[in-house]
Amino acid sequence: MELFREPQASPFAVAPRFGPVSAYWVEPGLVARVFYREFTTTMRHPSWAGLRADRDFRDVGLPV
């Protein structure tokens, strides 16, 4: 399984700066299972539950 692929450019319209070092952009290839109490702009009380081999990363997203 390929874990990371290098994209051609930043996924953001304006790439954020992280100090004097430029960012190294990657595209994910893994899906994680995470439990949480609430999702606002961030997850509240997240806990790691493991990797999901049965899901493709293109089929998942943020909760609605």
C-alpha positions in Angstrom: 0.0 0.0 0.0 1.3 3.4 -0.9 1.1 5.6 2.2 1.8 9.0 0.8 1.9 10.6 -2.7 3.5 13.9 -3.5 1.1 16.5 -5.0 2.3 19.0 -7.6 1.5 22.0 -5.5 -0.1 23.2 -2.2 -3.7 22.2 -1.7 -4.5 25.8 -0.4 -5.1 28.9 -2.5 -2.5 30.7 -0.3 0.0 28.3 1.2 0.6 28.8 4.9 4.2 29.4 6.2 5.6 27.4 9.0 8.6 29.5 10.0 11.7 29.7 7.8 11.2 26.2 6.4 8.7 25.6 3.6 6.1 22.9 4.0 6.4 19.5 2.4 3.0 18.6 1.0 1.7 15.0 1.0 -1.6 13.5 0.2 -2.9 10.9 2.7 -3.5 7.3 1.8 -4.6 5.9 5.1 -8.0 6.1 6.9 -8.2 6.3 10.7 -11.1 5.5 13.0 -11.4 8.2 15.7 -14.1 8.6 18.3 -15.0 12.1 19.6 -17.6 13.8 21.8 -18.5 16.7 19.5 -17.3 18.2 16.2 -17.4 22.0 15.9 -14.4 23.4 14.0 -12.2 20.8 15.8 -12.8 17.5 17.4 -13.6 17.5 21.2 -12.0 14.7 23.2 -10.8 12.6 20.3 -9.5 9.1 20.9 -7.6 6.9 18.5 -9.4 3.7 17.6 -7.1 2.3 14.8 -6.7 2.2 11.1 -9.5 1.2 8.7 -8.3 -1.2 5.9 -11.9 -1.5 4.6 -12.3 2.1 3.6 -10.7 4.1 0.8 -9.4 7.6 1.7 -11.4 9.1 -1.2 -14.7 8.0 0.3 -14.4 9.7 3.7 -14.6 13.3 4.9 -15.5 15.5 7.8 -18.8 14.8 9.6 -21.8 16.9 8.5 
